[in-house]
Amino acid sequence: MEHRLRDPLLQTKRNIESLSNTVPEFEELVQASQAPRWDFRDVGMIRNAMKSYDDAKLRALGPAEPDLEQNRQTIPLRDEHETSAWVVQRNRENSDGSPRPLVVLFHGGGFTLGTADHMIPYARGLAHLFNAVVLSATYRLAPEHLHPYGPKDAWDALQWAAANAQSLGADPGAGFVVGGVSAGGNLAAVLNQQAKDNALNPPLTGCWSVVPLLEPPKKYADRWFSRKQNANAPCLSTAEQDLLDGYYAADKSSLWYSPFNGKEAFVGLSRTYLQVCGGDPLRDDGLVLYQALRDAGVQTRIDVYPGMPHGFWTAFPGYKTSELFMQDLAEGFGWLLEKRFDAQKVESVLYIPSHSTSD
């Protein structure tokens, strides 16, 4: 089995089903890890587990390198609340002097857990590779704040970034990308549509959406069956996703939930790069999004990882397909930004560190 399929032609149900075929050596790795399963019925427990995970990851990652600046930023929201973000960029002494693209990232966590810390490894890597100014932003979480608080907070953060690009040291004319993973992948797709519909100025030039949750409309039912096929997957099962959905309590007909709900869905959107896992309950959300974007004439690229579960590259960062995932991520951003990068540096600057919560 190939470790990655790029822009695959998935014309039959059998083609799509085959993406779930297990990879024996990865199965052995999962079994050997003996990682305890989080209890998604207990929001406090999974939040503490995520915080322990992020704290251990950041300890393993270490402080920002001397050639980077990493500063906390407060962002005002529409209802007199505030959210926070990390702003990461090369310091001026180590900038290559080229215009700096602007990248805004949102973390995953089922809209229920996670912080801006979660995307720091990505932010640092993208700042290194592309001389980008990268914001890793957060948003209010369910169940305390139900849908649409999360996407509207994210929209406020994106608008703030656009309005304050110059003071941040960014030039959106060199590229302006919104991105995220899992729930953050949903937010990226939603905001890509909102930015077009509301004429965000400066406009987005790209979107990076990884393992997004979208639940496409019924007309795609013949291509949307991964919830059932991958129901018992490691890392994230369908039952666990259902619990997270219940906490979020989204209006699934809202444009704040899915760009599929727009009157002119996907038409005129910025180019999009997707990364999708073959063994993920959310697999077909991403595959159908890819099809819909291409049908609407949007420049779109996708990398699919057969047999891999949701978030495999963070759970097993030393695995060879995890390393390939990060290389693909760099290539995808190079395509989104239409900018070259030093491929030899990817392994040393864009990576999820191996870690232990007991460190």
ZINOR-V807477 format. One record per backbone hydrogen bond with DSSP energy under -1.0 kcal/mol. CO is the residue of the C=O (numbers start at 1). NH is the residue of the N-H. E is the energy in kcal/mol with one decimal. If there is no record, write none. Layout:
co=<CO	CO>
nh=<NH	NH>
e=<E	E>
This chain:
co=<5	12	13	14	16	17	18	19	23	24	25	26	27	28	29	39	42	43	44	45	46	47	48	49	50	51	52	53	54	55	56	57	58	65	67	69	71	73	75	77	81	83	84	85	86	87	88	89	91	100	101	102	103	104	105	106	109	109	111	115	116	117	119	120	121	122	123	124	125	126	127	133	134	135	136	141	146	148	149	150	151	152	153	154	155	156	157	158	159	160	164	165	166	171	172	175	176	176	177	178	179	180	181	182	183	184	185	186	187	188	189	190	191	192	193	194	195	196	206	207	208	209	210	217	218	220	221	225	226	228	230	231	234	237	238	239	240	241	242	243	244	245	248	250	251	254	254	258	259	262	266	271	272	273	274	275	276	277	280	282	283	284	285	286	287	288	289	290	291	292	293	294	299	301	302	303	304	305	305	308	309	311	311	312	316	319	320	321	322	323	324	325	326	327	328	329	330	331	332	333	334	341	342	345	346	356>
nh=<304	16	17	18	19	20	21	307	27	28	29	30	31	32	33	42	46	47	48	49	50	51	52	53	54	55	56	57	58	59	60	61	62	68	91	89	87	85	83	80	77	75	138	73	136	71	134	69	94	171	133	177	135	179	137	181	112	113	142	118	119	120	123	124	125	126	127	128	129	130	131	103	88	105	86	145	149	152	153	154	155	156	157	158	159	160	161	162	163	164	168	170	169	174	175	102	205	206	104	208	106	210	184	186	187	188	189	190	191	192	193	194	195	196	197	198	200	199	178	273	180	275	182	220	221	223	224	229	230	231	233	238	236	241	242	243	244	245	246	247	248	249	147	252	254	257	258	261	262	265	269	207	301	209	303	211	305	280	283	286	287	288	289	290	291	292	293	294	295	296	298	297	272	274	7	276	5	278	308	279	312	314	315	316	319	323	324	325	326	327	328	329	330	331	332	333	334	335	336	337	339	343	345	349	350	359>
e=<-2.9	-1.8	-3.0	-2.0	-1.5	-1.9	-1.5	-3.3	-2.5	-2.3	-1.5	-2.5	-2.4	-2.4	-1.5	-1.9	-2.3	-2.2	-2.2	-2.5	-2.3	-2.4	-2.6	-2.3	-2.9	-3.0	-2.3	-2.4	-2.6	-2.3	-2.3	-2.0	-2.5	-2.4	-2.3	-2.1	-3.0	-2.3	-2.7	-1.2	-3.0	-3.3	-1.6	-3.2	-2.5	-2.4	-2.9	-3.5	-1.7	-4.0	-2.9	-2.5	-3.0	-2.6	-2.5	-1.3	-2.0	-1.6	-3.1	-1.4	-1.1	-1.8	-2.6	-2.8	-1.9	-2.7	-2.1	-2.3	-2.7	-2.2	-1.0	-2.6	-2.9	-3.4	-2.2	-1.8	-2.3	-2.1	-2.7	-2.3	-2.3	-2.3	-2.3	-2.4	-2.7	-2.4	-2.4	-2.3	-2.5	-1.9	-1.6	-2.7	-1.2	-2.7	-1.6	-2.8	-3.2	-1.5	-2.6	-2.3	-1.7	-2.1	-2.4	-2.1	-2.3	-2.3	-2.0	-2.8	-3.0	-2.0	-1.5	-2.5	-3.0	-1.3	-2.7	-2.4	-2.6	-1.1	-1.8	-2.9	-1.7	-1.4	-2.7	-2.1	-2.4	-2.4	-1.1	-2.4	-2.6	-1.2	-1.6	-2.0	-2.4	-2.2	-2.6	-1.8	-2.0	-2.6	-2.0	-1.8	-2.0	-2.2	-2.3	-1.0	-1.9	-1.5	-1.7	-1.7	-1.7	-1.0	-1.8	-1.8	-2.2	-2.3	-2.0	-3.0	-2.2	-1.3	-1.9	-1.3	-1.9	-2.5	-1.8	-2.3	-2.0	-2.8	-2.7	-2.2	-2.6	-1.4	-2.6	-1.5	-2.4	-2.7	-2.7	-2.4	-3.2	-2.4	-1.7	-2.6	-1.7	-1.4	-1.8	-2.6	-1.7	-2.0	-1.9	-2.3	-1.7	-1.8	-2.9	-2.3	-2.0	-2.2	-3.2	-2.3	-2.2	-2.1	-2.6	-2.8	-2.0	-1.1	-1.9	-1.5	-2.8	-1.9>
